[in-house]
């Protein structure tokens, strides 16, 4: 695994263009880029359509499904209603990319059948035809929940790079043993035992099944009835092994479970466990009451990792929350993914913990760049930067006091989204109370925060803005907050702020281009 140490963000290769507008202290002339791409869009909410984050061409989208890398393509399947803007007619939408940034939409891959709608699931590459479905060749095998009168698990397979699919005639391959909620199959390869493992979310726990042929599954274990957060039903499990601090001699397993409701910012969220897994039993390294959150914002749910990316673990999540997902105001689409992220483990005094950073491919979208270095204090003039899709990296050093500092982004005459650090409380936060369209739910206008203790009075932030949301990575990705926002069309870019002291800021802002 290429460990997620983002300490090198200031040493990225020079871009073809550079960008940041403002004062004479800036390194270069002032610049106010236009958003020509948004102006070209015909839909009425085109100013909310992301440039880099994935969205469906139209209609409803929620969970990412079937993430697999095969023959040079990243496949992204997703929960999709092909016929409308609401959650209904659940099918698997499909898109592919060679670089995780530019996506090509393909026809709907899986549609409802006599067993029910097509709920969430996963996909693997059957490289050695262990299933016997590929006449000695290889192909993609996808697992999904058939959501009929009861929830059962089915499979489909493709021998042509995911362009066409055949549903297995023996479906369902896993019957429901009596759970009301029994869904979201995640299949992984467990190399130490030479077996395939299938995880299922079953109410308040994860069930483990084992197979040697991808067709016949035997239940072998379970985890979680007395572990972690239980404010709501468990969904969308994932499981993978990572080295700690890039040390291959220190490897731990990460079990990921989404929960709805019960998240730290209210509503749905994603928790994880670190431990050991022998192909049958997962053993938690931490005490049962220790809850670890993958993201402390309101809008990171149902995250899944790609199968088939040796050397690094990549995932993304649905950027929404079930508290208000049916009311988000975008048209003609509804639903956004986060950017793909590289995931690692780092050692802490409390044990290994997840770190995340945007996948390095995001830099392919980098455009113009500006850098600035100076002191932020009180009402002192600070740089104003422009753009609705930006990748911001900032190093702050507290010079005196216990200030609150950071950036007001998507800034306009009436609105702002505040992203910052409170040195007194030692918290990283996103405040979207005045971010624009906040009336979609009483839960939407809020300040979300999480603890972030730093050493040496230095704070490092990376912030991705992309038209309708922010992804904030603090302390080289040891804490993350992801939040949707719906600014007015005139809201744009932002500027730094500081109150209660002084900070030395070193800033780099890059435009993101489609």
SEDRENKOL-843504 format. One record per residue (C-alpha): x, y, z. Coordinates in steps of 0.2 Angstrom, whole numbers, plus 5000, padded with zeros to 4 digits. Each point is the difference from the previous one (the first is absolute). Example, Ala and Ser with C-alpha at 12.3 -4.5 7.8 and 13.67 -1.06 7.14 Angstrom:
506249785039
500650174997
//
This chain:
500050005000
500650174996
499850085017
498850155001
501350125006
499550164992
501550105006
500650024982
498550104994
501150154999
501249914988
498849954987
500650024982
499850174993
498350024991
499850074982
499150155007
499950085017
498650095009
499550115015
499450185000
500250135012
501350125007
501750054995
500749885013
499549864988
501349924989
499350074984
498750114993
498250005005
498849884991
498249975000
499649844990
498349974993
499049845001
499749984981
499649815003
498550055012
499450134988
499949874986
498949885010
498150014996
499349945016
499350135012
501249945014
501549984990
501050115012
499949855012
500649874988
501849945005
501450004988
501149875008
498849905011
499049874992
498150034997
498749914989
499550084984
498350015007
498849935013
500349925017
501749935006
500549945018
501349865005
501549964990
499949814995
501249884991
501650105001
501249904990
501650034989
500149894985
501150014984
500450185003
498350065004
499350065017
498249945001
498850105010
498249935002
498850095011
498249995007
499050084986
498250044996
500050014980
498350075000
499950145013
500850125013
499449905015
500649845008
499049864990
500249874987
501849965007
501249954987
501950004997
500550154990
501849994992
501450114996
501949964996
501650105001
501849984996
500550135012
498750025014
499650184994
499349994983
498549885000
499149924985
498149965003
499549834994
498249924999
499249945016
500849835004
498749925011
498250025001
498649945012
499349824996
498949875008
501049995016
499950195003
500950164998
501950004998
500750075017
501850035004
501549884998
501749974994
501049934986
501649894998
501149944986
500049814998
501749994992
500249815001
498249964996
499749925018
498150024996
500049914984
499050144992
501350054987
500649844991
501750015007
500250194997
499750145012
498650135003
499150105013
498849935012
498850125009
499049975016
498550105004
498549995012
498349944992
498850115009
498449914998
498849945014
501649955009
501750064997
501149864992
501750014991
500249974982
501450004987
500350064982
501649984989
500850084985
501249934988
500250164990
500750135012
498450045008
499050054984
498749865001
499549905015
499249835003
499049965016
500549835007
498649884997
500249935018
499650175008
499950035015
501649935005
499850055018
498349985008
499350115015
500249915016
498650115008
500750185001
498950144995
501650104994
501149884991
501050094986
501550084992
501149854996
501850045000
501249864992
501950005003
501349884997
500949935016
501749944993
500649925016
498649874999
499850004981
498150045002
498850134996
499150095014
498350084999
499450135013
498250045003
499250145010
498749915011
499150135011
501350035014
501449894994
501149944986
499849824994
501549914992
499849874987
501449894991
500149924983
501349934988
499050024984
499050165002
498449914999
499849895015
500150105017
500149935018
499750125015
501649995011
499950155012
499350175005
500550165009
499350155007
498449975010
500950085016
501350104991
500150184994
498650124997
498249934999
498950164998
499349924984
500149854988
501649954993
500350004981
501349994986
501549915009
501749994993
501649915005
501850024995
501849985007
501250145001
501850035007
500250125014
501150144995
500549914984
500849875010
499649834992
500549915016
498650095009
498449964992
498250025007
498349974993
498750144998
498149965001
498950144994
498250025004
498850144996
498650045012
498350084998
499750105011
501250035014
501450104992
501150135009
499250144989
498249925001
499249884988
501149884990
501849975002
501549884998
500949915014
501549885000
500949885010
501849955000
500549825005
500449834993
499149884988
500449824997
498749974986
498649965012
500150115016
500450185002
500850055016
499950185005
501650085007
499050135010
498849995014
498249974994
499450175005
501450094990
499250084984
501150054986
499250114986
500750014983
499350174997
499350135013
499050104987
498249974996
500249934982
501249854999
499049844999
500049824992
501850024996
500849854990
501749964995
500649944983
500449824996
501649984990
501150155004
501749925007
501150115010
498750125006
498250005007
498850124991
498250035005
498650134998
498450045009
498350064996
500050195004
498350015009
499049965015
498449915002
499450145011
499750104985
500649914984
498249994992
499950195002
501750064992
499650134987
501149954985
499249974983
499949904989
501149895011
499949965019
501649935008
501850035000
501649895004
501550065010
501650014990
500949835001
501249995015
501549905004
499949925017
501349955012
500449965018
501150105012
500649955017
499450115015
500149985019
498249924999
500549884986
499950014981
498850124993
499450044982
500750144990
499350064984
500550124986
499350034982
500749884988
501550064991
499050004984
499150155006
501550104995
499649964982
498650135002
501250145006
500050164991
500650175004
500950035017
500450145012
501049995016
500050135014
501050015016
499650135014
499250035017
498249995003
499350115015
498450085004
499350114986
501750004990
499849994981
500149824995
500049924982
498449984991
500049854988
498749964987
499349844993
498649875004
501249854998
501650025010
501349895008
500750105015
501549955010
500550115015
501349995014
499650115016
501250045014
499250085015
501150155005
499050065015
498349985009
498849864998
499250054984
498749934989
500550014982
499849924982
499050054985
498350074995
499649914984
498650004988
500050195005
498750124994
499150165007
498849895010
500849835002
501549915005
500649835005
501350015014
501449875001
501250025015
500949955015
499650065018
501750005009
499250025017
498849854998
501249914989
498749964987
499950004982
498350054993
498850044985
498650135003
498749994987
498750105010
500050144987
500649914985
498650034988
498549894998
499849935017
498149975001
500049824994
500049945017
500150065018
501649905002
500950084986
500550175006
501349955013
501850005006
500949844999
501649975010
501249885006
501549995012
501750044992
501550015011
501650074992
501850015005
501050154999
498650124997
500049954982
498449954990
499949934983
498450004990
499549954982
498350054994
499149944984
498650124994
499049944986
498450104997
498949915013
501149945014
501650005009
501249865005
501250055014
501549905004
500950065017
501749955006
500549904984
498349925000
499949935017
498350085002
498850044986
498450104998
498949994985
498550114998
498850054986
499650184998
498850094987
500750174998
499250134989
500650024983
500950165004
501049925015
501749964994
501849975007
500450075017
501350085011
500949965016
499550065018
500750005017
499350075017
500749995017
501950004996
501249994985
500549864988
501349994987
499249924985
500749924984
498749974987
499949914983
498450014990
499849904984
498550014989
499249834995
499549984982
498949874992
//
